Amino acid sequence: MNVKLKEYFKVGEVFKYPFRLFFEKPDPNKPKNFNLAAMHWINRIAIIMFLVCVVVIILRFISRA
């Protein structure tokens, strides 16, 4: 196992995932799987909730000043 330290810190896929989740059309050749579709919907909801919370925190911080 000759894995370099740089390989452990690759985060490119982490940042690409939300954009693929919201803007990429599903592959028609992939078989339909309810569990996978449900997981993607839950991820969409979680990302949206996270972004809304970040906006609320920023607005509260700005309003204190």
C-alpha positions in Angstrom: 0.0 0.0 0.0 1.9 2.9 -1.3 -0.6 5.7 -0.7 0.7 9.2 -0.4 -0.5 11.6 2.3 -2.0 13.9 -0.4 -4.4 11.1 -1.4 -6.0 11.2 2.0 -6.9 14.8 1.7 -8.6 14.9 -1.6 -11.8 16.8 -1.2 -12.7 17.5 -4.8 -15.6 15.0 -4.9 -17.0 16.5 -1.7 -17.4 19.9 -3.3 -18.6 18.6 -6.6 -21.4 16.5 -5.0 -23.9 19.3 -4.2 -23.6 20.7 -7.7 -24.1 17.3 -9.3 -27.0 16.6 -6.9 -28.9 19.8 -7.9 -27.9 20.5 -11.5 -27.0 17.2 -13.2 -29.7 15.1 -14.9 -30.0 11.5 -13.8 -28.4 8.9 -16.1 -31.3 7.1 -17.9 -29.2 4.0 -18.3 -28.8 3.5 -14.5 -31.3 1.1 -12.9 -34.0 2.7 -10.7 -33.3 2.2 -7.0 -35.8 3.7 -4.4 -33.2 3.6 -1.6 -30.7 5.6 -3.6 -33.3 8.1 -4.7 -34.5 8.5 -1.2 -30.9 9.1 0.0 -30.4 11.8 -2.6 -33.6 13.6 -1.6 -32.6 13.5 2.0 -29.2 14.9 1.1 -30.8 17.7 -0.9 -33.0 18.6 2.1 -30.0 18.6 4.4 -27.9 20.8 2.2 -30.8 23.3 1.8 -31.3 23.3 5.6 -27.6 23.9 6.2 -27.5 26.8 3.8 -30.6 28.4 5.4 -29.1 28.0 8.8 -25.8 29.6 7.7 -27.7 32.6 6.3 -29.7 32.9 9.6 -26.5 32.8 11.6 -24.9 35.5 9.4 -28.0 37.7 9.6 -28.1 37.4 13.4 -24.4 38.2 13.6 -24.8 41.3 11.4 -27.9 42.5 13.3 -26.0 42.5 16.6 -23.4 45.0 15.3 
